[in-house]
Amino acid sequence: MNTNPYRRHQLPTLSGLQERKLEVWLPSQYFEQPDARFPVLYMHDGQNLFKPRPRVYPGWQVAESISTLAAKNALTPPLVVGLWNTSNRLGDYLPAKPVQTDAGRAFLKAYLRNAHRRVKQVSSDLYLRWIVEVVKPFIDANYRTHSGASQTCLMGSSMGGLISLYAVCEYPQVFGGAGCLSTHWPICGDPFLEYLEEKLPAPAEHMLYLDRGTEGLDAEYVPWQTEMDALALRHTYTPGINYLSLVFPGESHHERFWAGRLHIPLTFLFGSSAKSTAWAQ
């Protein structure tokens, strides 16, 4: 039996979407409990999750965080599917529908002009289709997973936070939770909030985690995260139960800080106390 916890795959892509690698990490319990099935966490920017790249990215230390929490019985350890990004990262992670309206296009155009950035192609709908129609069926067919939405979550930082939240709204029957760290609201904040007002899924079957620091780029997120908190309350989410929004003083937009607080969204989404009866299916 192959007991290497890291597995790399190259799956077919969809027309119009760049090819990318994906890496699967299996917790030790996967090998110790051969009859058990496990929840799944899909994470964006997959090349930054497991192994640090000196002088580039320190890495999220995802495997270490989950293993430590599992050893304390703080969560049911998920399989992690790391989806690598591409040269069109901005377009893959930018929520498409909010920026397809006249107001959304104008908002995005102003942001890109001020930030001196460009988007090759807004391909997030294709990216999510690929995850739902190609990646998830492959993972569920080749690994012992709990395939239901209540055991399938997404997580990412910055633009990865945006696409995780967007995915739960576009595919609420597939994804039951999202972890959004340092969500990069300025690129589509106002139109995205209007979209969320209409599309945020039912709180009875979904869990949402959002956070930000207070320094650097994260300091710009205050108005949108504040409005998102109010929006979640209007949609009857309950803080601490199925909605958690945190602020970390002194922390900025960096993998070092995301790795340092990763245990919080992991425990919130997969912790034994986090799952109600509806989430234990």
Buried (B, 14 or more C-beta within 10 A) or exposed (E): EEEEBEBEEEBEBBEEBBEBBBBBBBBBBBEEEEEEBBBBBBBBBBBBBBEBEEEEBBBBBBBEBBBEBBEEEBBBBBBBBBBBBBEBBBBBBBBBBBBBEEEBEEBBEEBBEEEEEEBEBBBBBBBBBBBBEBBBEBBBEEBBBBBBBBBBBBBBBBBBBBBBBBBBBBBBEBBBBBBBBBBBBBBBBBBBBBBBEEBBBEBEBBBBBBBBBBBEBBEBBEEBBEBBBEBBEEBEBEEEEBBBBBBBEEBBBBBEBBBBBBBBBBBBBBBEEBBEEEBEE
